[in-house]
């Protein structure tokens, strides 16, 4: 079947995410992927500079992960996870906890939003099971934790959520602990804790992704976590995006002395091959659910909880993370970003240039405020697509977050296309 006919079938039958279907251009048909590249029906090559929504860490169609998935498919594709278990889940839980010495238990689910839902429900029921009344949740301004009701409630009070406001629970918000809002963030946090009965504090450590790649001062965030733990407030680290070396370390929480009680992991967990998420917690949280009273059970689950194929993909991804070559590539990207930042920091259109690990971001300085709905967004996106690179701006925020296998040549190509875009938009 021709590409045009397939696209017509797509437009007839499919509803794409984050897309106004009436005005959007037809989607690009991708027939295959390899390493940092995506190939359309005519074999045009696109550099995936955003890791396909931040999930792809080792490159597309990685042969090692594919081999392990194939072997598992021939052994066990799925089994109900209530009352049953299997080797991939056992091995994955043990290996991930080795990276998280402050965590003790692993709960499996399907994606980032559900990992967050699980974490919030754990925190709420932790106190409920002990007959302690705590009903206030604190989150960061500009947060994004997913698109289910609980995750939306903990996210920013923005235009995305207007149709659902009456169905969402109330959340207190404090400023993101950026370098220019360090004092405000701590002061308001302490004020809320003094006035309210706070259950939990949920945060995206060091980088708030969908909020516009907002980057934190780690010492301030560490102080906020310390204060919350001192006041018996459960700390939930949403590491769905920041996990698996995006910030330069395995987890963003590794930068801080004070650790979360609960962590939410997904995206890079399987190397970008299959949907899977984990919510981990410390022994204190887990123990509050152990009881002869069945009503203190954690009543949560998904049909594909602990799926063996997803677990196998995650184990294969961890194998690759433990190779010296992967860490070498991550360090190479970090240093390359630093050099490129120095090169463009004085450009007239570059505003608020920042970097954390393998994530480089800046704002295009327009007459509009920085926003997901900034009118320049579609122009920038189309410019990059025409240049055969996938960079998907968050409004007027351009960011680069490539898979770790990206070659030096491809990385330099991304930089050159960004410079070309800056020079082009400076003239119009």
C-alpha positions as CSV (number, residue, x, y, z in Angstrom):
1,X,0.0,0.0,0.0
2,X,1.3,3.4,-0.9
3,X,2.4,6.0,1.7
4,X,-0.4,8.4,0.6
5,X,-3.1,5.7,1.1
6,X,-1.7,4.8,4.5
7,X,-1.7,8.4,5.6
8,X,-5.4,8.7,4.4
9,X,-6.2,5.7,6.5
10,X,-4.5,7.4,9.5
11,X,-6.4,10.6,9.0
12,X,-9.6,8.7,8.7
13,X,-9.2,6.5,11.8
14,X,-6.6,7.8,14.2
15,X,-6.8,10.6,16.9
16,X,-3.2,11.7,17.6
17,X,-2.0,13.0,21.0
18,X,-1.5,16.7,21.8
19,X,-2.8,17.5,18.3
20,X,-5.6,19.8,17.0
21,X,-6.7,17.4,14.3
22,X,-8.6,20.0,12.3
23,X,-5.6,22.2,11.7
24,X,-2.7,19.9,12.0
25,X,-0.6,18.9,9.0
26,X,-0.7,15.2,8.0
27,X,1.6,13.1,10.1
28,X,5.0,11.9,8.7
29,X,5.0,8.2,8.0
30,X,8.0,6.5,9.6
31,X,8.7,3.0,8.3
32,X,11.8,2.2,10.4
33,X,14.3,3.5,12.9
34,X,18.0,2.8,13.6
35,X,20.3,4.3,16.2
36,X,19.5,8.1,16.3
37,X,17.7,8.0,12.9
38,X,14.1,7.7,11.7
39,X,13.3,6.9,8.1
40,X,10.2,7.9,6.2
41,X,8.6,6.0,3.2
42,X,11.0,7.7,0.8
43,X,14.0,6.9,3.0
44,X,14.5,10.5,4.1
45,X,16.6,10.4,7.2
46,X,15.6,12.4,10.3
47,X,17.8,12.8,13.4
48,X,15.7,12.2,16.5
49,X,16.9,15.0,18.7
50,X,14.2,14.5,21.4
51,X,14.5,10.7,21.9
52,X,10.9,10.3,20.7
53,X,9.3,12.0,23.6
54,X,12.3,11.3,25.9
55,X,11.9,7.5,26.0
56,X,14.6,6.4,23.6
57,X,18.0,6.1,25.4
58,X,20.0,3.6,23.4
59,X,18.8,4.2,19.9
60,X,16.0,2.9,17.7
61,X,15.6,-0.8,17.1
62,X,18.5,-1.7,19.3
63,X,19.5,-5.3,18.3
64,X,20.4,-6.4,21.8
65,X,17.1,-5.3,23.4
66,X,15.2,-6.8,20.4
67,X,17.0,-10.2,20.8
68,X,16.1,-10.3,24.5
69,X,12.5,-9.5,23.9
70,X,12.3,-12.2,21.2
71,X,13.7,-14.8,23.5
72,X,11.2,-13.8,26.2
73,X,8.3,-13.9,23.8
74,X,9.0,-17.6,23.1
75,X,9.0,-18.3,26.9
76,X,6.3,-16.3,28.6
77,X,4.5,-13.3,27.1
78,X,2.3,-12.4,30.1
79,X,0.8,-13.8,33.3
80,X,-1.6,-12.2,35.9
81,X,0.6,-10.6,38.5
82,X,-1.8,-11.0,41.5
83,X,-0.8,-14.4,43.1
84,X,1.9,-15.1,40.4
85,X,5.4,-13.9,39.7
86,X,8.2,-14.6,37.2
87,X,11.9,-14.2,36.7
88,X,12.1,-11.0,34.7
89,X,10.1,-9.1,37.3
90,X,12.1,-10.5,40.2
91,X,15.4,-9.7,38.5
92,X,14.3,-6.2,37.5
93,X,13.1,-5.3,41.0
94,X,16.4,-6.5,42.5
95,X,18.6,-4.7,40.0
96,X,16.7,-1.4,40.1
97,X,16.8,-1.4,43.9
98,X,20.6,-1.8,43.7
99,X,20.6,1.7,42.1
100,X,18.2,3.0,44.8
101,X,19.7,2.1,48.2
102,X,17.1,4.3,50.0
103,X,14.2,2.4,48.4
104,X,13.0,-1.1,49.4
105,X,9.9,-2.2,47.3
106,X,8.9,-2.0,43.7
107,X,5.3,-1.7,42.4
108,X,4.8,-2.3,38.6
109,X,2.5,-0.4,36.3
110,X,2.3,0.8,32.7
111,X,3.4,4.4,32.1
112,X,4.5,7.6,33.7
113,X,1.0,8.9,34.6
114,X,0.0,5.7,36.3
115,X,3.4,5.5,38.2
116,X,2.5,9.0,39.6
117,X,-1.1,7.9,40.4
118,X,0.3,5.0,42.3
119,X,2.8,7.2,44.2
120,X,0.1,9.7,45.3
121,X,-2.3,6.9,46.3
122,X,0.5,5.2,48.3
123,X,1.2,8.5,50.2
124,X,-2.5,9.2,50.9
125,X,-3.2,5.7,52.1
126,X,0.0,5.6,54.2
127,X,-1.6,8.1,56.6
128,X,-5.1,6.7,56.2
129,X,-4.0,3.3,57.3
130,X,-2.6,4.8,60.5
131,X,-5.7,6.9,61.2
132,X,-3.7,10.1,60.7
133,X,-5.6,12.9,59.0
134,X,-3.4,14.5,56.4
135,X,-5.2,15.9,53.3
136,X,-3.0,18.5,51.6
137,X,-0.7,17.8,48.7
138,X,2.1,20.2,47.7
139,X,3.4,20.4,44.1
140,X,5.6,22.8,42.1
141,X,4.3,25.6,39.9
142,X,4.5,24.7,36.3
143,X,4.6,21.0,37.1
144,X,3.6,18.2,34.7
145,X,3.0,14.7,36.0
146,X,0.8,13.1,33.4
147,X,-2.7,13.2,32.0
148,X,-4.8,11.0,34.3
149,X,-6.9,12.9,36.9
150,X,-4.6,12.4,39.8
151,X,-1.5,13.3,37.8
152,X,-3.3,16.3,36.3
153,X,-4.3,17.5,39.7
154,X,-0.7,17.5,40.8
155,X,0.3,19.3,37.6
156,X,0.2,22.9,36.8
157,X,-3.1,24.8,37.0
158,X,-3.0,25.6,33.3
159,X,-5.0,25.6,30.1
160,X,-4.6,21.9,29.5
161,X,-6.8,21.1,32.5
162,X,-9.6,23.7,32.3
163,X,-12.3,21.2,31.2
164,X,-11.6,19.0,34.1
165,X,-11.1,21.4,37.0
166,X,-14.3,20.5,38.9
167,X,-13.2,16.9,38.9
168,X,-9.6,17.4,40.1
169,X,-8.5,17.6,43.8
170,X,-7.0,20.7,45.2
171,X,-3.2,21.0,45.4
172,X,-1.1,23.7,47.0
173,X,1.7,24.9,44.8
174,X,5.1,26.5,45.6
175,X,7.5,28.2,43.2
176,X,10.0,26.0,41.4
177,X,13.3,26.2,43.2
178,X,15.2,27.9,40.4
179,X,18.2,30.1,41.1
180,X,16.0,33.3,41.1
181,X,13.2,31.8,43.3
182,X,15.1,29.9,46.0
183,X,13.9,32.0,48.9
184,X,10.3,32.2,47.7
185,X,10.1,28.4,47.3
186,X,11.3,27.6,50.8
187,X,9.4,30.4,52.4
188,X,6.0,29.4,50.9
189,X,6.6,25.7,51.5
190,X,7.2,26.4,55.2
191,X,4.1,28.6,55.4
192,X,1.9,26.0,53.8
193,X,3.2,23.3,56.1
194,X,2.6,25.5,59.2
195,X,-1.0,26.2,58.1
196,X,-2.1,22.9,56.5
197,X,-2.0,19.2,57.3
198,X,0.3,18.1,54.5
199,X,0.4,14.6,53.2
200,X,3.0,14.7,50.5
201,X,5.3,16.8,48.4
202,X,5.6,15.7,44.7
203,X,8.3,17.1,42.5
204,X,10.2,16.6,39.3
205,X,13.8,16.7,40.5
206,X,16.2,19.1,38.8
207,X,14.3,19.4,35.5
208,X,10.6,20.0,35.0
209,X,10.2,18.7,31.5
210,X,6.9,19.6,29.9
211,X,6.7,22.8,32.0
212,X,9.4,24.2,29.7
213,X,12.6,22.4,30.8
214,X,12.6,24.4,34.1
215,X,15.9,23.7,35.9
216,X,16.3,23.7,39.7
217,X,18.9,24.7,42.2
218,X,19.7,21.3,43.7
219,X,20.7,22.7,47.1
220,X,17.4,24.5,47.5
221,X,15.4,21.4,46.4
222,X,17.5,19.3,48.8
223,X,16.6,21.8,51.6
224,X,12.9,21.5,50.7
225,X,13.0,17.7,50.9
226,X,14.8,17.8,54.2
227,X,12.2,20.1,55.7
228,X,9.3,17.9,54.4
229,X,10.8,14.8,55.9
230,X,11.4,16.5,59.2
231,X,7.7,17.3,59.3
232,X,6.6,13.7,58.4
233,X,5.6,14.7,54.8
234,X,6.0,12.0,52.2
235,X,8.4,13.1,49.4
236,X,7.5,11.8,45.9
237,X,10.2,12.2,43.2
238,X,8.7,12.0,39.7
239,X,11.7,10.7,37.8
240,X,9.8,9.6,34.8
241,X,11.8,12.0,32.6
242,X,14.8,12.7,34.7
243,X,15.7,9.1,35.4
244,X,18.3,7.0,33.5
245,X,21.1,9.5,33.2
246,X,19.1,12.4,31.6
247,X,20.5,14.7,34.3
248,X,24.0,13.2,34.0
249,X,23.6,10.8,36.9
250,X,21.5,7.6,36.9
251,X,18.7,9.5,38.8
252,X,18.3,13.2,39.5
253,X,17.8,12.3,43.2
254,X,21.4,11.1,43.2
255,X,22.5,14.8,43.3
256,X,20.8,15.4,46.7
257,X,21.7,14.2,50.2
258,X,18.0,13.9,51.2
259,X,16.2,11.2,49.4
260,X,12.5,10.7,48.4
261,X,10.2,8.2,50.1
262,X,8.6,7.3,46.8
263,X,10.0,7.4,43.2
264,X,8.2,7.1,39.9
265,X,10.1,5.7,36.9
266,X,9.2,5.1,33.3
267,X,10.2,6.5,29.8
268,X,13.9,5.4,29.5
269,X,13.2,2.4,31.7
270,X,12.9,0.0,28.8
271,X,15.2,2.0,26.5
272,X,12.2,3.3,24.7
273,X,10.9,-0.1,23.4
274,X,7.9,-0.9,25.5
275,X,5.5,0.8,28.0
276,X,6.5,0.0,31.6
277,X,6.7,2.0,34.8
278,X,7.8,1.4,38.4
279,X,6.8,3.1,41.6
280,X,9.3,2.4,44.3
281,X,9.0,3.1,48.0
282,X,10.9,2.7,51.3
283,X,10.1,0.2,54.0
284,X,8.3,2.7,56.1
285,X,5.6,3.2,53.4
286,X,5.3,-0.5,52.7
287,X,4.9,-1.4,56.4
288,X,1.8,0.8,56.8
289,X,0.0,-1.5,54.4
290,X,0.9,-4.8,56.2
291,X,-2.1,-5.8,58.3
292,X,-4.6,-8.5,59.2
293,X,-7.2,-6.0,58.1
294,X,-7.8,-6.5,54.4
295,X,-9.1,-3.0,54.0
296,X,-5.5,-1.7,54.5
297,X,-4.5,-3.5,51.2
298,X,-3.2,-1.3,48.4
299,X,-6.1,-1.9,45.9
300,X,-4.4,-0.9,42.7
301,X,-3.3,-2.8,39.6
302,X,-3.3,-3.0,35.8
303,X,-4.0,-5.9,33.5
304,X,-0.4,-5.8,32.3
305,X,1.2,-5.2,35.7
306,X,4.7,-6.7,35.7
307,X,4.5,-7.8,32.1
308,X,7.5,-10.2,31.4
309,X,8.3,-8.7,28.0
310,X,8.4,-5.2,29.4
311,X,10.5,-6.3,32.3
312,X,12.9,-8.1,29.9
313,X,13.3,-5.0,27.8
314,X,14.1,-3.0,31.0
315,X,16.7,-5.6,32.0
316,X,18.3,-5.4,28.6
317,X,18.4,-1.6,28.8
318,X,20.1,-1.9,32.2
319,X,22.7,-4.2,30.7
320,X,23.4,-1.4,28.2
321,X,23.6,1.3,30.8
322,X,26.2,-0.7,32.7
323,X,28.5,-0.7,29.7
324,X,31.4,1.8,29.8
325,X,30.6,2.8,26.2
326,X,27.2,4.2,27.3
327,X,28.6,6.2,30.1
328,X,31.3,7.5,27.8
329,X,28.7,8.6,25.3
330,X,26.6,10.4,28.0
331,X,29.7,12.3,29.2
332,X,30.5,13.2,25.5
333,X,27.0,14.6,25.1
334,X,27.2,16.6,28.3
335,X,30.6,18.2,27.2
336,X,29.3,18.8,23.7
337,X,26.3,20.6,25.1
338,X,28.5,22.8,27.2
339,X,30.6,23.8,24.2
340,X,27.6,24.6,22.1
341,X,26.0,26.6,24.9
342,X,29.1,28.8,25.1
343,X,28.9,29.3,21.3
344,X,25.2,30.5,21.2
345,X,24.8,32.2,24.6
346,X,25.2,35.7,23.2
347,X,22.9,35.3,20.2
348,X,20.2,37.9,20.2
349,X,17.3,35.4,20.2
350,X,18.7,33.1,22.9
351,X,17.2,33.7,26.4
352,X,17.6,31.8,29.6
353,X,20.1,29.2,28.3
354,X,20.4,26.3,30.7
355,X,21.8,22.8,30.8
356,X,21.6,19.8,33.1
357,X,23.3,16.7,32.0
358,X,22.3,15.6,28.5
359,X,19.4,18.2,28.4
360,X,20.1,21.5,26.8
361,X,17.4,24.2,26.6
362,X,16.8,27.8,25.9
363,X,14.0,30.2,25.0
364,X,13.5,32.0,21.8
365,X,13.2,35.7,22.8
366,X,9.9,36.9,21.3
367,X,7.6,39.7,22.1
368,X,5.3,37.1,23.7
369,X,5.7,35.5,27.1
370,X,7.4,32.1,27.4
371,X,4.5,29.7,27.0
372,X,3.6,26.3,25.5
373,X,1.1,28.3,23.3
374,X,3.7,30.8,22.0
375,X,2.9,31.4,18.4
376,X,6.4,30.8,17.2
377,X,6.3,27.2,18.2
378,X,4.8,25.7,14.9
379,X,7.1,27.8,12.8
380,X,10.2,26.5,14.6
381,X,8.9,22.9,14.5
382,X,8.2,23.1,10.8
383,X,11.6,24.6,10.2
384,X,13.4,21.7,11.9
385,X,11.3,19.1,10.1
386,X,12.2,20.6,6.8
387,X,15.8,20.4,7.8
388,X,15.2,16.7,8.6
389,X,15.7,16.9,12.3
390,X,13.1,16.1,15.0
391,X,13.2,18.9,17.6
392,X,9.8,19.5,19.1
393,X,9.8,22.9,20.9
394,X,7.7,23.4,24.1
395,X,6.2,26.7,22.8
396,X,9.2,29.0,22.4
397,X,11.5,26.7,24.4
398,X,13.9,24.8,22.2
399,X,15.6,21.8,23.8
400,X,17.9,19.0,22.7
401,X,17.6,15.6,24.4
402,X,19.1,13.0,22.1
403,X,19.5,9.2,22.5
404,X,22.9,8.4,24.1
405,X,24.1,6.6,21.0
406,X,24.0,9.7,18.9
407,X,27.2,10.1,16.8
408,X,29.4,13.2,17.0
409,X,28.4,14.1,13.4
410,X,24.7,13.9,14.1
411,X,25.0,15.9,17.3
412,X,26.9,18.6,15.4
413,X,24.2,18.5,12.7
414,X,21.6,19.2,15.4
415,X,23.6,22.1,16.7
416,X,24.1,23.5,13.2
417,X,20.3,23.3,12.5
418,X,19.6,25.2,15.7
419,X,22.1,27.9,14.7
420,X,20.5,28.0,11.3
421,X,17.0,28.4,12.9
422,X,18.3,31.2,15.1
423,X,19.7,33.1,12.2
424,X,16.6,32.6,10.1
425,X,14.1,33.7,12.8
426,X,16.3,36.7,13.7
427,X,15.7,38.1,10.3
428,X,12.0,37.8,10.2
